[in-house]
Amino acid sequence: MLAAAVLLGVADVIARAFRPAASPLVALGSTVIEFAPPALQETAIAVLGPWNKPVLFLVMGLGGVVMAAGIGALGRRLPRVASTIFLAVAALLSAAVVRRPETAAADLIPSALAIVAGLAVLFGLWRLAGVGVAAGSGQGPARRRAESDAQWEGAAERDPVRRPASRRAFLAAASGTAALAVACFAVGRSIGAFGRQAGERLVELVLPRPARGASPVPAAASVDVAGVPPFITPNDDFYRIDTALVVPELEPGEWTLRITGMVEEEVSIDMSELLGLPLEEHHVTLTCVSNPVGGDLLGTATWLGYPVRELLARARPLPHADMVLSRSVDGFTASTPLEVLTDARASLLAVGMNGEPLPRQHGYPARLVVPGLYGYVSATKWVVELHVTRFDQDTAYWTDRGWDERGPVLVASRIDVPRPLATVPRDGAVVAGTAWAQHDGIAAVEVMVDDGDWQEAQLAAEVTADTWRQWRLSLDGLEPGRHAVTVRAVTASGTVQTGARRDPIPNAATGHHRIEFQVE
């Protein structure tokens, strides 16, 4: 177990000089995510939300402890076999590193050095423990144990201090090894955090002012009810759902976007050229398809970027193309209808978020933002390629797992206040929340108290059809006791939010959000 911990810890800290995916632990986790059954992935996102990746690390850690302990137990009887298995597992971890799309052959260096360190710890501790393969004995395990016991008994008679001293030496070495492993993991995490912060500060110095700024958000866009989230979601509070186990550390100087496939001319653009273009700002709400009814996997930001339609116009897609397969630096892909990326909507290759460079976890240095589609078919982070193709020729990460290939956002609404099972005063009580139907817009929100009639709520001002809209309704006059409220929304085109409940697959959960609360 200690040898395995040192192997992973040493590899993790050395990988910081290369890239996160050069760490065997990270590569293994990414491989687990890649091959996990879709139902398991969806359950993890729905139940754990942004905690799904830390939980995966925890599960992998526990599994590694069990596996290492099993190899160690085998090593007490068959040390040569155990050491071979240990080396084979290390080789498989190295293979997981080299098969990642964002790694190169040089990224095997951390694994190679870590394997040497892990084997040194394994054989060193075995030698202190008197295991035959490390001590150089070629005798069978039973005979070695018998001779070892006899030697210990004779040594104890001649020198009663000798055996306890050897145990102390082993325990001291084991404790030092454990401290080394912990230190490696701690240093690796610290280096990664420092590097991300330094990179973000550096880019902030060169982010240009928009040629076309977004209109200021009016005060009337908020219902001003405590508990309703702000109209613009702060970067630190913006939801994050993606397949990247660790945030890719892609620097602006090494970033390039390629437009390939069914085009008259392939195009390549680097960050220097992108930042020199007339960038635009737009307020856009993004929504995760895995968001449950009443969930919080959505947020609104002011995005800075360059219109994707202008980039595609350079490449001149062929007439029979109908899809753009966007690709992330870590291999993730999303299938977006070509018509959505070439119409008048604010589809951006974004570099900024709420007046700052994109945070690392939200796609730095560049990502896609497409109003009206769920993120799994449009909002590719760390994007490096737009491959123009057809839906009948190519598929994407989530469509291979049973999701709808086009992913249009469905109308939805949520109650933010009061919270479920909260106690509210009889006078001055209010129900409030948010509704969204990106690129169509919200025309009305209706609330049903208990099992009464639908009542039209008061809407806050609309900022754009691509953003959510807040609403409120007074609950004055309710009798003390338990009550329930249900909400539904109506789009600008007249679509009424359905009350039929369904799971997210293949294209978002549906149903009315309903909560119960207590009136004093």
C-alpha positions as CSV (number, residue, x, y, z in Angstrom):
1,M,0.0,0.0,0.0
2,L,2.8,2.4,0.9
3,A,4.6,1.6,-2.4
4,A,1.5,2.3,-4.4
5,A,0.9,5.6,-2.6
6,V,4.5,6.7,-3.3
7,L,4.2,5.7,-7.0
8,L,1.0,7.7,-7.4
9,G,2.2,10.6,-5.3
10,V,5.6,11.0,-7.0
11,A,4.0,10.8,-10.4
12,D,1.4,13.4,-9.4
13,V,4.0,15.9,-8.3
14,I,6.4,15.3,-11.3
15,A,3.4,15.6,-13.7
16,R,3.0,19.2,-12.7
17,A,6.1,19.9,-14.8
18,F,4.3,18.4,-17.7
19,R,0.4,18.5,-17.7
20,P,-2.3,17.2,-15.3
21,A,-3.1,14.3,-17.5
22,A,0.5,13.0,-17.1
23,S,-0.5,11.9,-13.6
24,P,-1.5,8.2,-13.7
25,L,-4.2,8.8,-11.1
26,V,-5.8,11.5,-13.3
27,A,-5.4,9.4,-16.4
28,L,-7.0,6.5,-14.7
29,G,-10.0,8.6,-13.5
30,S,-10.5,10.0,-17.0
31,T,-10.5,6.5,-18.4
32,V,-13.1,5.4,-15.8
33,I,-15.3,8.4,-16.8
34,E,-14.8,7.6,-20.5
35,F,-15.9,3.9,-20.2
36,A,-18.4,4.2,-17.3
37,P,-22.0,3.2,-18.3
38,P,-24.2,6.2,-19.3
39,A,-26.7,5.4,-16.5
40,L,-23.9,5.5,-13.9
41,Q,-22.6,8.8,-15.2
42,E,-26.1,10.3,-15.2
43,T,-26.8,9.1,-11.7
44,A,-23.5,10.5,-10.4
45,I,-24.3,13.9,-12.0
46,A,-27.9,14.0,-10.7
47,V,-27.1,12.8,-7.2
48,L,-23.7,14.3,-6.6
49,G,-23.7,17.3,-8.9
50,P,-20.3,19.2,-8.8
51,W,-19.1,16.7,-6.1
52,N,-19.1,13.8,-8.6
53,K,-15.4,14.1,-9.4
54,P,-14.1,14.3,-5.7
55,V,-16.2,11.2,-5.0
56,L,-14.7,9.4,-8.0
57,F,-11.2,10.2,-6.6
58,L,-12.3,8.9,-3.2
59,V,-13.7,5.6,-4.7
60,M,-10.6,5.1,-6.8
61,G,-8.4,5.7,-3.7
62,L,-10.3,3.1,-1.7
63,G,-10.2,0.7,-4.6
64,G,-6.4,1.3,-4.9
65,V,-5.9,0.6,-1.2
66,V,-7.8,-2.7,-1.5
67,M,-5.9,-3.8,-4.6
68,A,-2.5,-2.8,-3.1
69,A,-3.3,-4.6,0.1
70,G,-4.2,-7.7,-1.9
71,I,-0.9,-7.6,-3.8
72,G,0.9,-7.1,-0.4
73,A,-0.8,-10.1,1.1
74,L,0.2,-12.2,-1.9
75,G,3.8,-10.9,-1.5
76,R,4.1,-12.5,2.0
77,R,3.9,-15.9,0.3
78,L,4.9,-15.3,-3.4
79,P,6.9,-12.1,-3.5
80,R,8.2,-12.5,-7.0
81,V,4.6,-12.9,-8.3
82,A,3.4,-10.0,-6.3
83,S,6.2,-7.7,-7.5
84,T,5.4,-8.7,-11.1
85,I,1.7,-7.9,-10.6
86,F,2.7,-4.5,-9.0
87,L,4.8,-3.7,-12.1
88,A,2.0,-4.8,-14.4
89,V,-0.5,-2.5,-12.7
90,A,2.0,0.3,-12.9
91,A,2.4,-0.4,-16.6
92,L,-1.4,-0.3,-17.1
93,L,-1.5,3.1,-15.4
94,S,1.3,4.3,-17.8
95,A,-0.8,3.1,-20.7
96,A,-3.8,5.1,-19.4
97,V,-1.6,8.2,-19.5
98,V,-0.3,7.7,-23.1
99,R,-3.7,6.9,-24.5
100,R,-5.2,10.3,-23.4
101,P,-5.7,12.7,-26.4
102,E,-4.0,15.6,-24.6
103,T,-0.8,13.7,-23.7
104,A,2.4,13.0,-25.7
105,A,5.2,10.4,-25.3
106,A,7.2,12.8,-23.0
107,D,4.3,12.6,-20.5
108,L,5.4,9.1,-19.7
109,I,8.4,10.4,-17.8
110,P,6.5,11.1,-14.5
111,S,5.2,7.5,-14.6
112,A,8.6,6.0,-15.4
113,L,10.3,7.8,-12.5
114,A,7.4,7.0,-10.2
115,I,7.6,3.3,-11.0
116,V,11.3,3.3,-10.0
117,A,10.3,5.1,-6.7
118,G,7.5,2.7,-6.1
119,L,9.6,-0.4,-6.7
120,A,12.4,1.0,-4.5
121,V,9.9,1.4,-1.6
122,L,8.4,-2.0,-2.2
123,F,11.8,-3.9,-2.2
124,G,13.2,-1.7,0.6
125,L,10.3,-2.3,2.9
126,W,10.2,-6.0,2.0
127,R,13.9,-6.3,2.9
128,L,13.3,-4.7,6.3
129,A,10.4,-7.1,6.7
130,G,12.6,-10.1,5.8
131,V,10.6,-11.1,2.7
132,G,12.7,-13.5,0.6
133,V,12.7,-11.9,-2.8
134,A,14.0,-8.6,-1.4
135,A,16.4,-10.3,1.0
136,G,17.9,-12.3,-1.8
137,S,16.8,-15.7,-0.7
138,G,15.8,-18.3,-3.4
139,Q,14.3,-20.7,-0.9
140,G,10.6,-21.5,-0.6
141,P,8.4,-19.4,1.5
142,A,7.7,-22.0,4.1
143,R,11.4,-22.8,4.6
144,R,12.2,-19.1,4.7
145,R,9.6,-18.5,7.4
146,A,10.9,-21.4,9.5
147,E,14.5,-20.3,9.2
148,S,13.5,-16.7,9.9
149,D,11.6,-17.7,13.0
150,A,14.6,-19.8,14.2
151,Q,17.0,-16.9,13.5
152,W,14.7,-14.5,15.4
153,E,14.4,-16.8,18.4
154,G,18.2,-17.3,18.5
155,A,18.8,-13.6,18.1
156,A,16.3,-12.8,20.8
157,E,18.1,-15.2,23.2
158,R,21.6,-13.7,22.3
159,D,20.4,-10.1,22.1
160,P,16.9,-9.4,23.4
161,V,17.0,-5.8,21.9
162,R,17.7,-6.9,18.3
163,R,14.2,-7.9,17.2
164,P,12.4,-4.9,18.6
165,A,15.1,-2.6,17.1
166,S,14.4,-4.2,13.6
167,R,10.7,-3.6,14.0
168,R,11.4,0.0,15.0
169,A,13.5,0.4,11.8
170,F,10.7,-1.0,9.7
171,L,8.1,1.2,11.3
172,A,10.3,4.2,11.0
173,A,10.9,3.5,7.3
174,A,7.2,2.9,6.8
175,S,6.2,6.2,8.6
176,G,8.7,8.1,6.5
177,T,7.3,6.6,3.3
178,A,3.8,7.5,4.3
179,A,4.9,11.1,5.0
180,L,6.6,11.2,1.6
181,A,3.5,10.1,-0.2
182,V,1.3,12.6,1.6
183,A,3.8,15.4,0.9
184,C,3.9,14.5,-2.8
185,F,0.1,14.7,-3.1
186,A,0.0,18.0,-1.1
187,V,2.8,19.6,-3.1
188,G,1.3,18.5,-6.4
189,R,-2.1,20.0,-5.5
190,S,-0.5,23.2,-4.3
191,I,1.6,23.6,-7.5
192,G,-1.5,23.1,-9.6
193,A,-3.5,25.7,-7.7
194,F,-0.7,28.2,-7.8
195,G,-0.1,27.7,-11.6
196,R,-3.8,28.2,-12.3
197,Q,-4.0,31.4,-10.4
198,A,-0.8,32.8,-11.9
199,G,-2.0,31.9,-15.4
200,E,-5.3,33.6,-14.9
201,R,-3.6,36.8,-13.6
202,L,-1.3,36.9,-16.6
203,V,-4.2,36.6,-19.1
204,E,-6.2,39.3,-17.3
205,L,-3.5,41.9,-18.4
206,V,-4.2,41.3,-22.1
207,L,-7.9,40.7,-22.4
208,P,-9.2,43.4,-24.7
209,R,-12.2,45.7,-24.4
210,P,-15.3,44.6,-26.4
211,A,-16.0,46.3,-29.7
212,R,-19.6,45.7,-28.9
213,G,-20.5,45.7,-25.2
214,A,-23.5,44.1,-23.6
215,S,-26.4,46.4,-22.5
216,P,-26.3,47.0,-18.7
217,V,-28.6,44.8,-16.8
218,P,-31.4,47.0,-15.5
219,A,-32.5,46.9,-11.8
220,A,-35.9,45.9,-13.0
221,A,-34.5,42.5,-14.1
222,S,-34.5,41.5,-10.5
223,V,-37.5,40.9,-8.3
224,D,-35.5,41.9,-5.3
225,V,-36.6,39.0,-3.1
226,A,-34.1,37.6,-0.6
227,G,-33.2,34.1,-1.6
228,V,-33.6,34.5,-5.3
229,P,-30.1,34.3,-6.9
230,P,-28.7,37.4,-8.6
231,F,-29.4,37.9,-12.3
232,I,-25.8,37.6,-13.2
233,T,-24.2,34.5,-11.6
234,P,-20.8,35.2,-10.0
235,N,-18.0,33.1,-11.6
236,D,-17.3,31.2,-8.4
237,D,-21.0,30.2,-8.1
238,F,-21.5,29.2,-11.7
239,Y,-22.3,25.5,-12.1
240,R,-19.6,23.2,-13.5
241,I,-20.6,19.8,-15.1
242,D,-18.1,18.3,-17.6
243,T,-16.1,15.1,-18.2
244,A,-12.7,16.5,-17.3
245,L,-11.5,14.9,-14.1
246,V,-8.9,17.7,-13.6
247,V,-9.0,21.1,-15.3
248,P,-6.8,21.1,-18.5
249,E,-3.9,23.5,-18.1
250,L,-4.0,24.9,-21.7
251,E,-2.1,28.1,-22.0
252,P,-3.0,30.9,-24.5
253,G,0.3,30.7,-26.2
254,E,-0.2,27.1,-27.1
255,W,-3.9,27.3,-27.9
256,T,-5.1,27.1,-31.5
257,L,-8.5,26.6,-33.0
258,R,-8.8,24.6,-36.2
259,I,-11.9,24.6,-38.4
260,T,-11.8,21.4,-40.5
261,G,-14.0,18.9,-42.3
262,M,-16.6,19.7,-44.9
263,V,-15.3,23.2,-45.7
264,E,-13.9,24.9,-48.8
265,E,-10.8,26.1,-46.8
266,E,-9.5,24.9,-43.5
267,V,-8.9,27.7,-41.0
268,S,-6.6,28.0,-38.0
269,I,-6.6,30.8,-35.5
270,D,-4.4,31.4,-32.5
271,M,-5.1,33.4,-29.4
272,S,-3.2,36.5,-30.6
273,E,-5.3,36.7,-33.7
274,L,-8.5,36.0,-31.8
275,L,-7.9,38.8,-29.3
276,G,-7.2,41.2,-32.2
277,L,-10.7,40.6,-33.6
278,P,-13.7,42.9,-32.8
279,L,-15.0,40.9,-29.8
280,E,-18.6,41.1,-28.5
281,E,-20.3,40.9,-25.1
282,H,-23.6,39.1,-24.6
283,H,-25.7,38.0,-21.6
284,V,-26.5,34.3,-22.0
285,T,-28.0,31.7,-19.7
286,L,-26.4,28.2,-19.9
287,T,-28.3,25.1,-18.7
288,C,-27.1,21.6,-18.1
289,V,-29.3,18.8,-19.6
290,S,-28.9,16.9,-16.3
291,N,-30.6,19.6,-14.3
292,P,-33.4,18.0,-12.3
293,V,-36.8,19.7,-12.0
294,G,-36.2,22.6,-9.7
295,G,-32.4,22.1,-9.9
296,D,-29.6,24.7,-9.9
297,L,-27.4,23.5,-12.8
298,L,-27.8,26.7,-14.7
299,G,-26.5,30.2,-14.5
300,T,-26.3,33.5,-16.4
301,A,-23.1,35.3,-17.3
302,T,-21.9,38.1,-19.5
303,W,-19.7,36.4,-22.1
304,L,-17.0,38.1,-24.2
305,G,-16.0,36.5,-27.5
306,Y,-16.1,36.4,-31.3
307,P,-19.2,35.2,-33.2
308,V,-18.8,31.6,-34.4
309,R,-20.7,32.4,-37.6
310,E,-17.9,34.8,-38.6
311,L,-15.2,32.1,-38.1
312,L,-17.3,29.5,-40.0
313,A,-17.8,32.0,-42.8
314,R,-14.0,32.1,-43.3
315,A,-14.0,28.3,-43.8
316,R,-17.1,28.3,-46.0
317,P,-18.9,25.1,-45.1
318,L,-20.1,22.9,-47.9
319,P,-23.8,23.0,-48.8
320,H,-24.6,19.4,-47.6
321,A,-23.0,19.9,-44.1
322,D,-25.4,20.1,-41.2
323,M,-23.4,19.7,-38.0
324,V,-20.3,21.0,-36.3
325,L,-18.4,18.5,-34.1
326,S,-16.6,20.7,-31.5
327,R,-13.6,19.0,-29.8
328,S,-12.0,19.8,-26.4
329,V,-8.3,19.5,-25.7
330,D,-9.1,16.5,-23.5
331,G,-11.0,14.7,-26.3
332,F,-14.6,15.6,-25.3
333,T,-16.9,16.2,-28.3
334,A,-20.2,17.9,-28.8
335,S,-22.6,17.9,-31.9
336,T,-24.1,21.3,-32.7
337,P,-26.5,21.9,-35.6
338,L,-24.6,24.0,-38.2
339,E,-27.7,26.3,-38.6
340,V,-27.6,27.3,-35.0
341,L,-24.0,28.4,-35.3
342,T,-24.6,30.4,-38.4
343,D,-27.9,32.2,-37.6
344,A,-28.2,35.6,-35.9
345,R,-28.1,34.3,-32.3
346,A,-25.1,35.2,-30.0
347,S,-23.1,32.0,-30.5
348,L,-19.6,32.9,-29.3
349,L,-16.1,31.6,-29.2
350,A,-15.8,33.1,-25.7
351,V,-12.6,34.2,-23.9
352,G,-14.2,36.3,-21.1
353,M,-16.8,35.8,-18.4
354,N,-18.3,38.5,-16.3
355,G,-15.6,41.0,-17.2
356,E,-12.7,38.6,-16.5
357,P,-10.8,36.0,-18.5
358,L,-12.5,32.6,-18.5
359,P,-11.8,30.8,-15.2
360,R,-9.8,27.6,-15.8
361,Q,-12.7,25.4,-14.7
362,H,-15.1,27.2,-17.2
363,G,-13.0,26.7,-20.3
364,Y,-9.9,28.9,-20.2
365,P,-8.6,30.0,-22.6
366,A,-11.5,29.6,-25.0
367,R,-14.9,27.8,-25.0
368,L,-18.2,27.8,-26.9
369,V,-21.3,29.6,-25.7
370,V,-24.5,28.9,-27.7
371,P,-27.9,30.2,-26.6
372,G,-30.9,27.8,-26.9
373,L,-29.0,24.5,-26.6
374,Y,-28.0,22.4,-23.6
375,G,-24.3,22.5,-22.8
376,Y,-23.7,18.9,-23.8
377,V,-24.3,19.7,-27.5
378,S,-22.9,23.2,-27.6
379,A,-20.9,24.6,-24.7
380,T,-17.5,22.8,-25.3
381,K,-14.8,24.0,-22.9
382,W,-11.1,24.2,-23.8
383,V,-12.2,24.0,-27.4
384,V,-9.5,23.3,-30.0
385,E,-11.4,22.2,-33.1
386,L,-14.6,22.8,-35.0
387,H,-15.1,19.9,-37.4
388,V,-17.8,20.6,-40.0
389,T,-19.6,17.4,-40.8
390,R,-23.0,15.7,-40.9
391,F,-25.2,14.1,-38.2
392,D,-25.4,10.9,-40.3
393,Q,-21.6,10.7,-40.4
394,D,-20.4,11.6,-37.0
395,T,-21.5,11.3,-33.4
396,A,-20.4,13.0,-30.1
397,Y,-19.5,12.0,-26.6
398,W,-23.1,12.1,-25.1
399,T,-25.0,11.2,-28.2
400,D,-23.0,8.0,-28.2
401,R,-24.5,7.4,-24.8
402,G,-28.1,7.8,-25.8
403,W,-28.7,11.5,-25.6
404,D,-30.6,13.5,-28.2
405,E,-28.1,14.7,-30.9
406,R,-29.5,18.3,-31.1
407,G,-30.4,19.1,-27.5
408,P,-32.8,22.2,-27.7
409,V,-33.5,23.8,-24.4
410,L,-37.0,23.1,-23.1
411,V,-39.0,25.7,-21.2
412,A,-38.6,25.3,-17.4
413,S,-39.2,27.2,-14.2
414,R,-38.1,27.0,-10.5
415,I,-39.2,28.1,-7.1
416,D,-36.4,29.7,-5.2
417,V,-38.4,31.2,-2.3
418,P,-39.6,29.9,0.0
419,R,-37.4,26.9,0.4
420,P,-39.0,23.4,0.8
421,L,-40.6,22.9,4.2
422,A,-39.7,26.5,5.3
423,T,-41.9,28.4,7.7
424,V,-43.1,31.8,6.5
425,P,-45.1,34.5,8.1
426,R,-48.8,34.9,7.4
427,D,-48.4,38.5,6.3
428,G,-45.9,39.5,3.7
429,A,-45.2,36.0,2.4
430,V,-44.1,35.8,-1.2
431,V,-43.2,33.0,-3.7
432,A,-40.5,33.8,-6.2
433,G,-38.1,32.2,-8.6
434,T,-36.7,32.0,-12.1
435,A,-37.9,30.7,-15.5
436,W,-36.0,30.1,-18.7
437,A,-36.5,29.2,-22.4
438,Q,-33.3,30.4,-24.0
439,H,-33.6,31.9,-27.5
440,D,-37.4,31.9,-27.3
441,G,-37.9,33.9,-24.1
442,I,-40.4,33.8,-21.2
443,A,-43.7,35.5,-21.8
444,A,-45.6,34.4,-18.6
445,V,-45.1,32.5,-15.3
446,E,-48.1,31.0,-13.6
447,V,-48.4,29.7,-10.0
448,M,-50.9,27.4,-8.4
449,V,-51.3,27.5,-4.6
450,D,-52.4,24.2,-3.1
451,D,-54.8,22.8,-5.7
452,G,-56.4,26.1,-6.8
453,D,-56.4,27.9,-10.1
454,W,-53.3,29.0,-12.0
455,Q,-52.4,32.7,-11.1
456,E,-50.2,34.8,-13.2
457,A,-47.1,35.9,-11.4
458,Q,-45.4,39.3,-11.7
459,L,-42.4,39.1,-14.2
460,A,-39.2,41.1,-13.8
461,A,-38.0,42.9,-16.9
462,E,-36.6,40.8,-19.7
463,V,-32.9,41.4,-20.5
464,T,-32.8,39.3,-23.7
465,A,-34.6,36.1,-24.9
466,D,-31.3,34.3,-24.3
467,T,-31.4,34.8,-20.5
468,W,-33.6,33.6,-17.6
469,R,-36.3,35.7,-16.2
470,Q,-37.3,36.3,-12.5
471,W,-40.8,36.3,-11.2
472,R,-42.8,36.7,-7.9
473,L,-46.3,36.4,-6.5
474,S,-47.7,37.6,-3.1
475,L,-49.0,34.9,-0.8
476,D,-50.9,37.2,1.6
477,G,-54.0,35.8,3.2
478,L,-53.0,32.1,3.5
479,E,-54.3,30.3,6.5
480,P,-51.8,29.0,9.0
481,G,-50.7,25.4,8.3
482,R,-49.0,23.5,5.5
483,H,-49.4,24.7,1.9
484,A,-48.0,23.8,-1.5
485,V,-47.1,25.9,-4.5
486,T,-46.5,24.8,-8.1
487,V,-45.0,26.8,-11.0
488,R,-45.1,26.6,-14.8
489,A,-43.8,28.9,-17.5
490,V,-45.0,30.0,-21.0
491,T,-42.6,30.9,-23.8
492,A,-42.8,33.8,-26.1
493,S,-43.9,31.4,-28.9
494,G,-46.8,30.1,-26.7
495,T,-45.3,26.8,-25.5
496,V,-46.7,25.9,-22.0
497,Q,-44.3,24.0,-19.8
498,T,-45.5,20.4,-19.5
499,G,-46.3,18.9,-16.1
500,A,-45.5,15.4,-17.3
501,R,-42.6,14.0,-15.4
502,R,-39.7,12.3,-17.2
503,D,-36.0,11.6,-16.6
504,P,-33.3,13.7,-18.3
505,I,-32.4,11.1,-21.0
506,P,-32.7,11.7,-23.9
507,N,-33.3,15.5,-23.7
508,A,-33.8,17.0,-20.2
509,A,-36.1,16.3,-17.3
510,T,-39.6,17.7,-17.5
511,G,-42.4,18.4,-15.0
512,H,-43.6,21.2,-12.8
513,H,-41.6,22.3,-9.7
514,R,-43.7,21.9,-6.6
515,I,-42.7,22.6,-3.0
516,E,-44.5,22.5,0.4
517,F,-44.0,25.1,3.2
518,Q,-45.5,26.1,6.5
519,V,-47.5,29.3,7.3
520,E,-47.3,30.6,10.9
